[in-house]
Amino acid sequence: MELDNRTDTTRTLSLTVSPDRGEESTDSWTIDATSTIRIETYPPLDSAATLTAAVDGYETVTYEWAGDEPGNSLSIQITPDELTFDELIR
């Protein structure tokens, strides 16, 4: 069953971080029922890592974090059409 991304049901954004050094961790945020855009930021990572974001109704997306530029953060943007990662240079 395909979900309508303009749903009035709350959903959960899950972010799994699998660093080259250290242990894998998963954080979750509740996405407001009426939101069509939600941006979350993740603090800088100490090493390279694979980040995976998942939300019901969207394709799971993966981002390869280089980890060699301190001061950067990651933005996860959710629109009615897609789930994307963007690196924020601070």
C-alpha positions as CSV (number, residue, x, y, z in Angstrom):
1,M,0.0,0.0,0.0
2,E,1.4,3.4,-0.9
3,L,1.0,6.2,1.6
4,D,-0.1,9.7,0.9
5,N,2.6,12.0,2.2
6,R,0.1,14.7,3.0
7,T,-1.3,12.6,5.8
8,D,-2.8,13.8,9.0
9,T,-1.2,11.0,11.0
10,T,1.9,11.6,13.0
11,R,5.0,9.8,11.9
12,T,8.5,9.2,13.2
13,L,11.7,10.2,11.6
14,S,14.5,7.7,12.5
15,L,18.1,8.5,11.9
16,T,20.7,5.7,12.3
17,V,24.3,6.7,12.5
18,S,26.9,4.0,11.7
19,P,30.4,5.6,12.4
20,D,33.6,4.1,11.2
21,R,34.8,4.5,14.8
22,G,32.4,3.8,17.7
23,E,29.0,2.3,18.0
24,E,25.9,2.6,15.9
25,S,23.1,4.7,17.3
26,T,19.6,5.6,16.3
27,D,17.7,8.8,17.2
28,S,14.0,9.5,16.5
29,W,11.8,12.5,16.2
30,T,8.0,12.8,15.9
31,I,6.9,14.6,12.8
32,D,3.8,16.9,13.4
33,A,0.6,15.6,11.9
34,T,0.1,18.8,9.8
35,S,3.7,19.4,8.7
36,T,4.7,19.1,5.1
37,I,8.2,20.3,5.7
38,R,10.4,19.4,8.7
39,I,14.1,20.0,9.1
40,E,16.2,18.3,11.7
41,T,19.9,18.9,12.3
42,Y,22.5,16.5,13.6
43,P,25.6,17.6,15.3
44,P,29.1,17.2,13.8
45,L,30.5,13.7,13.8
46,D,34.1,12.8,14.8
47,S,34.7,10.3,12.0
48,A,33.3,9.1,8.7
49,A,29.9,7.5,9.0
50,T,26.9,6.2,7.1
51,L,23.6,7.9,8.0
52,T,20.3,6.4,7.2
53,A,17.0,8.2,7.5
54,A,13.6,6.6,7.4
55,V,10.0,7.9,7.6
56,D,6.9,5.9,6.8
57,G,5.7,6.8,3.3
58,Y,9.1,7.7,1.9
59,E,12.0,5.8,0.4
60,T,14.8,5.3,3.0
61,V,17.8,7.6,2.2
62,T,21.5,7.1,3.0
63,Y,24.2,9.7,3.3
64,E,28.0,9.1,3.5
65,W,29.4,11.6,6.0
66,A,33.1,12.3,5.3
67,G,33.7,13.3,8.9
68,D,36.9,15.3,8.1
69,E,35.5,18.8,8.2
70,P,34.7,19.8,11.8
71,G,32.0,22.4,12.3
72,N,29.6,20.9,9.7
73,S,26.1,19.7,10.5
74,L,23.5,17.7,8.6
75,S,20.0,18.7,7.6
76,I,17.3,16.2,6.9
77,Q,14.5,17.8,4.9
78,I,11.1,16.2,4.4
79,T,8.7,17.6,1.7
80,P,5.5,16.0,0.5
81,D,7.5,14.4,-2.3
82,E,10.8,13.3,-0.8
83,L,13.2,12.8,2.1
84,T,16.7,14.3,1.5
85,F,20.0,15.0,3.3
86,D,21.9,18.3,2.9
87,E,25.2,19.1,4.5
88,L,25.3,22.5,6.3
89,I,28.6,24.3,6.4
90,R,28.9,26.4,9.6
